[in-house]
Amino acid sequence: MPALARERHCMNCHALDHKVVGPAFEDVAKRYAGQGAMLPKLAAKVVRGGGGAWGPVPMPANPQVTPDEARQLVAWVLSLR
């Protein structure tokens, strides 16, 4: 999955273990641990963007990411704990 994250430019704003512009993927996994119902909401946020969850910098929309790719990416991130 890291290849898809790089391909879809996720790594421009995120890293596995430290904050860049957005939160570290490991921090996202910790925050949402045990909350499987969050997967579709987080996948939608990857595609449509949104803000407020991690501070003042909003998540930009990523229309180049398909809904299926977004689900795959979020499932991978949530598995990092």
Biotite code that builds the C-alpha atoms (Angstrom):
import biotite.structure as struc

atoms = struc.array([
    struc.Atom([0.000, 0.000, 0.000], chain_id="A", res_id=1, res_name="MET", atom_name="CA", element="C"),
    struc.Atom([2.833, 2.500, 0.458], chain_id="A", res_id=2, res_name="PRO", atom_name="CA", element="C"),
    struc.Atom([3.173, 2.515, -3.351], chain_id="A", res_id=3, res_name="ALA", atom_name="CA", element="C"),
    struc.Atom([-0.451, 3.630, -3.764], chain_id="A", res_id=4, res_name="LEU", atom_name="CA", element="C"),
    struc.Atom([0.036, 6.276, -1.059], chain_id="A", res_id=5, res_name="ALA", atom_name="CA", element="C"),
    struc.Atom([3.034, 7.649, -2.955], chain_id="A", res_id=6, res_name="ARG", atom_name="CA", element="C"),
    struc.Atom([1.255, 7.345, -6.317], chain_id="A", res_id=7, res_name="GLU", atom_name="CA", element="C"),
    struc.Atom([-1.726, 9.328, -5.062], chain_id="A", res_id=8, res_name="ARG", atom_name="CA", element="C"),
    struc.Atom([0.537, 11.950, -3.428], chain_id="A", res_id=9, res_name="HIS", atom_name="CA", element="C"),
    struc.Atom([-0.505, 11.178, 0.153], chain_id="A", res_id=10, res_name="CYS", atom_name="CA", element="C"),
    struc.Atom([3.144, 11.291, 1.189], chain_id="A", res_id=11, res_name="MET", atom_name="CA", element="C"),
    struc.Atom([3.383, 14.955, 0.139], chain_id="A", res_id=12, res_name="ASN", atom_name="CA", element="C"),
    struc.Atom([1.497, 15.871, 3.332], chain_id="A", res_id=13, res_name="CYS", atom_name="CA", element="C"),
    struc.Atom([1.814, 12.756, 5.519], chain_id="A", res_id=14, res_name="HIS", atom_name="CA", element="C"),
    struc.Atom([4.543, 10.452, 6.803], chain_id="A", res_id=15, res_name="ALA", atom_name="CA", element="C"),
    struc.Atom([4.295, 7.154, 8.644], chain_id="A", res_id=16, res_name="LEU", atom_name="CA", element="C"),
    struc.Atom([5.718, 8.266, 11.974], chain_id="A", res_id=17, res_name="ASP", atom_name="CA", element="C"),
    struc.Atom([5.857, 12.062, 12.121], chain_id="A", res_id=18, res_name="HIS", atom_name="CA", element="C"),
    struc.Atom([3.696, 15.071, 11.321], chain_id="A", res_id=19, res_name="LYS", atom_name="CA", element="C"),
    struc.Atom([4.390, 16.817, 8.026], chain_id="A", res_id=20, res_name="VAL", atom_name="CA", element="C"),
    struc.Atom([1.513, 19.089, 6.940], chain_id="A", res_id=21, res_name="VAL", atom_name="CA", element="C"),
    struc.Atom([-1.002, 16.482, 8.029], chain_id="A", res_id=22, res_name="GLY", atom_name="CA", element="C"),
    struc.Atom([-0.785, 14.015, 10.891], chain_id="A", res_id=23, res_name="PRO", atom_name="CA", element="C"),
    struc.Atom([1.435, 10.943, 10.898], chain_id="A", res_id=24, res_name="ALA", atom_name="CA", element="C"),
    struc.Atom([-0.401, 7.895, 9.628], chain_id="A", res_id=25, res_name="PHE", atom_name="CA", element="C"),
    struc.Atom([0.488, 6.094, 12.863], chain_id="A", res_id=26, res_name="GLU", atom_name="CA", element="C"),
    struc.Atom([-1.258, 8.870, 14.830], chain_id="A", res_id=27, res_name="ASP", atom_name="CA", element="C"),
    struc.Atom([-4.354, 8.513, 12.664], chain_id="A", res_id=28, res_name="VAL", atom_name="CA", element="C"),
    struc.Atom([-4.330, 4.755, 13.316], chain_id="A", res_id=29, res_name="ALA", atom_name="CA", element="C"),
    struc.Atom([-4.056, 5.357, 17.082], chain_id="A", res_id=30, res_name="LYS", atom_name="CA", element="C"),
    struc.Atom([-6.866, 7.921, 17.131], chain_id="A", res_id=31, res_name="ARG", atom_name="CA", element="C"),
    struc.Atom([-9.294, 5.676, 15.274], chain_id="A", res_id=32, res_name="TYR", atom_name="CA", element="C"),
    struc.Atom([-8.219, 2.314, 16.741], chain_id="A", res_id=33, res_name="ALA", atom_name="CA", element="C"),
    struc.Atom([-11.199, 0.019, 17.207], chain_id="A", res_id=34, res_name="GLY", atom_name="CA", element="C"),
    struc.Atom([-13.507, 2.359, 15.271], chain_id="A", res_id=35, res_name="GLN", atom_name="CA", element="C"),
    struc.Atom([-14.067, 0.345, 12.112], chain_id="A", res_id=36, res_name="GLY", atom_name="CA", element="C"),
    struc.Atom([-17.184, 2.362, 11.366], chain_id="A", res_id=37, res_name="ALA", atom_name="CA", element="C"),
    struc.Atom([-14.901, 5.329, 10.659], chain_id="A", res_id=38, res_name="MET", atom_name="CA", element="C"),
    struc.Atom([-13.435, 3.704, 7.534], chain_id="A", res_id=39, res_name="LEU", atom_name="CA", element="C"),
    struc.Atom([-16.127, 4.942, 5.097], chain_id="A", res_id=40, res_name="PRO", atom_name="CA", element="C"),
    struc.Atom([-16.129, 8.416, 6.681], chain_id="A", res_id=41, res_name="LYS", atom_name="CA", element="C"),
    struc.Atom([-12.354, 8.708, 6.469], chain_id="A", res_id=42, res_name="LEU", atom_name="CA", element="C"),
    struc.Atom([-12.331, 7.362, 2.905], chain_id="A", res_id=43, res_name="ALA", atom_name="CA", element="C"),
    struc.Atom([-14.868, 10.011, 1.914], chain_id="A", res_id=44, res_name="ALA", atom_name="CA", element="C"),
    struc.Atom([-12.685, 12.666, 3.541], chain_id="A", res_id=45, res_name="LYS", atom_name="CA", element="C"),
    struc.Atom([-9.706, 11.504, 1.466], chain_id="A", res_id=46, res_name="VAL", atom_name="CA", element="C"),
    struc.Atom([-11.686, 12.057, -1.743], chain_id="A", res_id=47, res_name="VAL", atom_name="CA", element="C"),
    struc.Atom([-13.725, 15.159, -0.798], chain_id="A", res_id=48, res_name="ARG", atom_name="CA", element="C"),
    struc.Atom([-11.423, 16.816, 1.729], chain_id="A", res_id=49, res_name="GLY", atom_name="CA", element="C"),
    struc.Atom([-12.450, 18.315, 5.046], chain_id="A", res_id=50, res_name="GLY", atom_name="CA", element="C"),
    struc.Atom([-11.141, 19.988, 8.135], chain_id="A", res_id=51, res_name="GLY", atom_name="CA", element="C"),
    struc.Atom([-11.227, 20.337, 11.864], chain_id="A", res_id=52, res_name="GLY", atom_name="CA", element="C"),
    struc.Atom([-10.044, 16.917, 12.999], chain_id="A", res_id=53, res_name="ALA", atom_name="CA", element="C"),
    struc.Atom([-6.306, 17.682, 13.235], chain_id="A", res_id=54, res_name="TRP", atom_name="CA", element="C"),
    struc.Atom([-6.097, 21.443, 13.557], chain_id="A", res_id=55, res_name="GLY", atom_name="CA", element="C"),
    struc.Atom([-6.487, 24.447, 11.295], chain_id="A", res_id=56, res_name="PRO", atom_name="CA", element="C"),
    struc.Atom([-5.016, 22.982, 8.078], chain_id="A", res_id=57, res_name="VAL", atom_name="CA", element="C"),
    struc.Atom([-7.807, 21.271, 6.121], chain_id="A", res_id=58, res_name="PRO", atom_name="CA", element="C"),
    struc.Atom([-7.412, 18.032, 4.213], chain_id="A", res_id=59, res_name="MET", atom_name="CA", element="C"),
    struc.Atom([-7.608, 19.008, 0.529], chain_id="A", res_id=60, res_name="PRO", atom_name="CA", element="C"),
    struc.Atom([-9.926, 17.160, -1.831], chain_id="A", res_id=61, res_name="ALA", atom_name="CA", element="C"),
    struc.Atom([-8.250, 14.406, -3.849], chain_id="A", res_id=62, res_name="ASN", atom_name="CA", element="C"),
    struc.Atom([-10.555, 13.774, -6.809], chain_id="A", res_id=63, res_name="PRO", atom_name="CA", element="C"),
    struc.Atom([-7.838, 11.692, -8.530], chain_id="A", res_id=64, res_name="GLN", atom_name="CA", element="C"),
    struc.Atom([-8.300, 9.062, -5.790], chain_id="A", res_id=65, res_name="VAL", atom_name="CA", element="C"),
    struc.Atom([-11.161, 6.689, -6.546], chain_id="A", res_id=66, res_name="THR", atom_name="CA", element="C"),
    struc.Atom([-13.523, 5.708, -3.722], chain_id="A", res_id=67, res_name="PRO", atom_name="CA", element="C"),
    struc.Atom([-12.112, 2.149, -3.832], chain_id="A", res_id=68, res_name="ASP", atom_name="CA", element="C"),
    struc.Atom([-8.535, 3.442, -3.604], chain_id="A", res_id=69, res_name="GLU", atom_name="CA", element="C"),
    struc.Atom([-9.545, 5.695, -0.713], chain_id="A", res_id=70, res_name="ALA", atom_name="CA", element="C"),
    struc.Atom([-10.997, 2.701, 1.165], chain_id="A", res_id=71, res_name="ARG", atom_name="CA", element="C"),
    struc.Atom([-7.796, 0.727, 0.517], chain_id="A", res_id=72, res_name="GLN", atom_name="CA", element="C"),
    struc.Atom([-5.614, 3.603, 1.704], chain_id="A", res_id=73, res_name="LEU", atom_name="CA", element="C"),
    struc.Atom([-7.636, 4.181, 4.862], chain_id="A", res_id=74, res_name="VAL", atom_name="CA", element="C"),
    struc.Atom([-7.719, 0.458, 5.683], chain_id="A", res_id=75, res_name="ALA", atom_name="CA", element="C"),
    struc.Atom([-3.924, 0.402, 5.330], chain_id="A", res_id=76, res_name="TRP", atom_name="CA", element="C"),
    struc.Atom([-3.477, 3.490, 7.528], chain_id="A", res_id=77, res_name="VAL", atom_name="CA", element="C"),
    struc.Atom([-5.773, 2.064, 10.207], chain_id="A", res_id=78, res_name="LEU", atom_name="CA", element="C"),
    struc.Atom([-3.749, -1.169, 10.204], chain_id="A", res_id=79, res_name="SER", atom_name="CA", element="C"),
    struc.Atom([-0.569, 0.666, 11.229], chain_id="A", res_id=80, res_name="LEU", atom_name="CA", element="C"),
    struc.Atom([-1.174, 0.647, 14.981], chain_id="A", res_id=81, res_name="ARG", atom_name="CA", element="C"),
])
